[in-house]
């Protein structure tokens, strides 16, 4: 194991089964709040790399289809700016082992 | 579905919800159990250790057909630095000589499917793929739920077992959002390994199992710990830390897990193992002081939704099952009177208070606060005791009394007598 390369988050998420909804269950409420947010903990602490800072557009892009539904983003955001609800019935990640 | 009325609606088919549904169905109540996953367990993540007592209270002789992994005979704690570990543990085959054993490892999704099937066999209407988004109130009293698709379902009483991200507790006005200090974020991998290898590496016979909790440098000063549990032919390896610490440090949880997998004390255990699944989950670790009110007119809350976790003892699903059962018993009694007011449902809180659930939660209510106040303990002590052990075992031609003096000096220099006394006092007070 020590000789192997670290497993990327993309490879970890690749192990999972999702049923994707066409609508997102995550909303950034005020785009302006992210401009003054220095540390952007959502980008680093989300365990599924859902949140990415788009330098050109100066906003957070959410890849909601990656979400593994821990819900941490709500508490992680220093501006309480992430509106996260569980996906609609039957959608989202489906753990096989849990 | 809109025309149906049930005696009770349980939201969430986890340990609390299924235990509640089973208990009510046995008493002849007409129960709907709503689950947002495609199947029970689809959204659920746990280490996972199952404690027999609380499950046997709900399903006597569960061991006859429950999908169990290994009977835990070995409980270990590793206190780690980046290059070393103090390894302590208690191993007893006595744990595996009784049926049931004290605890077992389980694969949560398999367990939840089995547990919810037991509820269905008793007449519970299990509806999967339904996300509950709101409550229905009449004259201020909760009388049902609304789904994400706009369907309504009515009942005399709702039991909210919708987990750490409970929507219902908030909709009922029983709690605001958790604070970042009240929840921990855990990430985990299940790694496939042939059972002979697991038994050799962990010194286990047959279906005996081991658990390892790990503290120290691996959390990089964050409040949390890691775990490694043996299943039959897989290992569950995970790490969890307080959400405010992830917020403060900008550490990526999946990178923390990768570092753990490469740690020199861990990597040989999992060498050659194939990752089967990656998962993440919030653990409500705010404890007693973070618990919302547990009942209101027409609704009760149980399990993670109510912060029922004892992190110092790695317990949660057992508290959930016991609380689910007590919530159900309260509803059964309320049905006899035909009244589901907060006053009647307050019997639930009294049941929890007499049980281990609230006693344990009260006894451990200050532990996380105390550790947060003295956060440096998390890194200083693992370092100090590892260095002390290193000194103790090292042979360098110097007499042992010189080694002992060095150890004493190191503790006094790095932490000081007063601080050590304060640490000990704080922990003694916190653990009760």
Interface residues (C-beta under 8 A of the other chain):
Chain A: X1 X2 X6 X7 X9 X12 X13 X15 X16 X19 X39 X41 X44 X45 X47 X48 X68 X69 X70 X71 X72 X74 X75 X76 X78 X80 X85 X86 X87 X88 X89 X90 X92 X93 X94 X95 X96 X97 X98
Chain B: X36 X37 X38 X39 X41 X42 X43 X44 X45 X46 X48 X107 X108 X109 X110 X112 X128 X129 X130 X131 X133 X147 X148 X149 X164 X165 X167 X177 X178 X179 X180 X182 X183 X185 X187 X189 X190 X234 X243 X246 X247 X250 X251 X252 X253 X254 X255 X258 X261 X262 X267 X270 X271 X272 X273 X275 X276 X277 X278 X279 X280 X281 X282
